[in-house]
């Protein structure tokens, strides 16, 4: 079992050693970055894809009825956003980001090569190993609909999280075919009031 304190310290040191501090956003960080952002760019990552496969037992679900949130799983590609954090605030912003994304040390922090219109940047992101107990298996439509109908946690419903992410991607002109498929399914089943 890995040591959360050692993981924090190793990643903090890697962050501090960088001349620029970028974060790759693929889910709620797109629509609620909560960072002191100096610059924002659209970005493409190869080798990882966005997947609604991370079980949420607190923020978007409960232990009895886990919700789902996005993670990055290996394979494919992902369109998202990179944020450059202001250098003078880099240490504080790292600690805020870590507290938000890693309270249970579920994710694997990783430096990803992100292709942007202005060139490639190395950005910190949060990925998940498919063998993790927090990684849900691919769900059939009926199972997914059940989660969207019923899972809710301290930050709200899994459904709202999914819709906010879909809307943020659309606002930025970023396509995700799987999210679009799920949104069509939700619309067809009457779970969306119109977006």
DAJO-V934420 format. One record per residue. RES is the residue in one small letter. PSI is psi in whole degrees, 0 to 359 (NA if undefined). OMEGA is omega as a letter, one per 40 degrees, with the letter a starting at -180 (999 if undefined). D_CENTER is the distance of its C-alpha to the mean C-alpha in Angstrom with 1 decimal. Layout:
RES:PSI:OMEGA:D_CENTER, RES:PSI:OMEGA:D_CENTER
This chain:
x:136:a:23.2, x:158:a:21.3, x:112:a:22.1, x:323:a:19.3, x:319:i:21.6, x:321:i:22.4, x:316:i:18.7, x:311:a:18.2, x:317:i:21.4, x:315:a:21.0, x:322:i:17.6, x:318:i:19.2, x:319:i:22.2, x:317:i:20.4, x:312:a:18.7, x:331:a:22.2, x:349:a:23.9, x:148:i:22.2, x:332:i:24.0, x:149:a:20.9, x:101:a:17.6, x:148:i:14.6, x:131:i:10.9, x:125:a:8.7, x:132:a:6.1, x:351:a:4.6, x:239:a:3.7, x:337:i:5.9, x:338:i:6.5, x:313:a:8.3, x:352:i:10.5, x:73:a:10.9, x:327:a:10.6, x:35:i:13.4, x:154:i:14.5, x:94:a:18.0, x:127:i:17.2, x:331:a:20.1, x:146:i:18.8, x:136:i:16.2, x:148:i:16.2, x:148:a:14.8, x:153:i:13.8, x:131:i:14.0, x:132:i:13.1, x:147:i:15.5, x:355:i:15.4, x:147:i:11.8, x:151:i:10.4, x:133:a:7.6, x:137:i:8.9, x:70:a:9.2, x:1:i:10.6, x:119:i:9.4, x:133:i:12.3, x:112:a:12.2, x:3:i:15.7, x:296:a:15.6, x:318:a:13.2, x:18:i:13.1, x:193:a:15.9, x:167:i:18.8, x:325:a:20.4, x:327:a:22.8, x:80:a:20.4, x:142:i:16.8, x:188:i:14.2, x:140:i:11.1, x:169:a:7.4, x:150:i:5.0, x:174:i:4.9, x:125:i:6.9, x:153:a:10.6, x:148:i:13.6, x:147:i:15.6, x:211:a:15.6, x:165:a:13.8, x:130:i:10.9, x:131:i:11.6, x:213:a:9.5, x:142:i:10.7, x:141:i:11.9, x:134:i:13.4, x:124:a:16.5, x:143:i:17.3, x:130:a:21.0, x:319:a:22.9, x:346:a:25.0, x:10:a:22.1, x:316:a:20.0, x:312:i:21.0, x:318:a:20.3, x:324:i:17.0, x:314:a:15.9, x:321:i:17.1, x:316:i:15.4, x:316:a:12.0, x:316:i:12.9, x:324:i:14.2, x:312:a:11.1, x:337:a:8.6, x:34:a:11.5, x:331:a:14.2, x:7:i:14.8, x:43:a:14.1, x:315:a:12.2, x:162:i:9.9, x:109:i:11.8, x:140:a:11.5, x:145:i:12.7, x:120:a:14.2, x:144:i:13.6, x:117:a:16.1, x:120:i:14.8, x:123:i:17.5, x:166:i:18.2, x:336:a:21.4, x:2:a:22.8, x:177:a:22.2, x:136:i:19.9, x:151:i:18.1, x:123:a:16.7, x:145:i:13.3, x:134:i:11.6, x:173:a:8.2, x:115:a:7.0, x:174:a:8.2, x:137:i:10.1, x:133:i:13.8, x:338:i:15.1, x:354:a:17.9, x:143:i:16.0, x:339:i:17.3, x:351:a:13.9, x:116:i:13.3, x:149:i:14.9, x:165:i:17.2, x:135:a:17.1, x:141:i:18.5, x:160:a:21.5, x:317:a:21.4, x:321:i:23.4, x:317:i:21.2, x:315:i:18.1, x:322:i:20.3, x:316:i:21.5, x:314:a:18.0, x:329:i:17.5, x:327:a:21.0, x:337:a:21.1, x:127:i:17.9, x:144:a:17.6, x:198:a:16.9, x:338:i:17.4, x:2:i:14.7, x:194:a:16.0, x:150:i:15.7, x:322:i:13.1, x:314:a:15.0, x:320:i:14.4, x:313:i:10.6, x:313:a:10.9, x:316:i:13.6, x:319:i:12.1, x:316:i:9.3, x:316:i:12.2, x:320:i:14.5, x:318:i:12.4, x:317:i:12.2, x:317:i:15.9, x:324:a:16.9, x:1:i:15.7, x:27:a:17.5, x:131:a:14.7, x:142:i:15.3, x:106:a:13.5, x:322:a:16.4, x:318:i:14.8, x:318:i:13.2, x:321:i:16.7, x:315:i:18.4, x:319:i:16.8, x:321:i:17.6, x:319:i:21.1, x:313:a:21.5, x:320:i:20.6, x:315:a:23.0, x:326:a:25.6, x:3:i:25.4, x:19:a:25.8, x:352:i:22.6, x:136:a:21.9, x:358:a:24.5, x:127:a:24.0, x:NA:999:21.3
